[in-house]
């Protein structure tokens, strides 16, 4: 899968785009649910990362040095087989965080983590998050809620992949993408979508063609334009109702 590699800092030539304008950190649901004194255990040590499309945040097994709190966009966590097969098991948006496992002192990534689309996320060192969890029950609770939501999503992904068609899953993923990015333009090839959905490219192509015939989407040169969300909803599996942002209230 193509990926953008680069320097692990906010720079114009590497993984991250220039941070020219801040995005409110409280757009992230985990941060928003914390009382202000507990937010201050994290926020002063965090920096805004504007993540380029295709960036690999962690490879499976990598030492995790930073956690990410998305405020815009969608970050995919993939399970991988020893042979290199991939399936998206978690799609992390601004309701959660990436790297939640480090709060229990796990140091390596269990997933291959990719931002296929342009994202904004605040990042903190793993040391900062662990110390905040140690000092604050509220931070610990918020992180555990995020971990619980991800466990549920992994189970949902397994059921969806087993029981729902490529058409249903593609429709559902496009709706999740549109909600998480506030955009109706998907700049992804069918090869990438086949990795995300865990389906052969031929099945993804057939499903996309069917959606285009319904005037739900328009395909052209590695780009999908969503034309009719209501039509996508009719084609999507019921998982689209399950995958709503969690944990935004105090």
Secondary structure, 3 states (H helix, E strand, C coil): CCCECCCCCCCCCCCEECCCCCCCHHHCHHHHCCCHHHHCCCHHHCEEEEECCCEEEECCCCECCEEEEEEECCEEEEEECCCCCEEEEEEECCCCCECHHHHHCCCECCCEEEECCCEEEEEEEHHHHHHHHHHCHHHHHHHHHHHHHHHHHHHHHHHHHHHCCHHHHHHHHHHHHHHHHCCCEECCCHHHHHHHHCCCHHHHHHHHHHHHHCCCEEECCCCEEECCHHHHHHHCCCHHHHCCCCCCCC
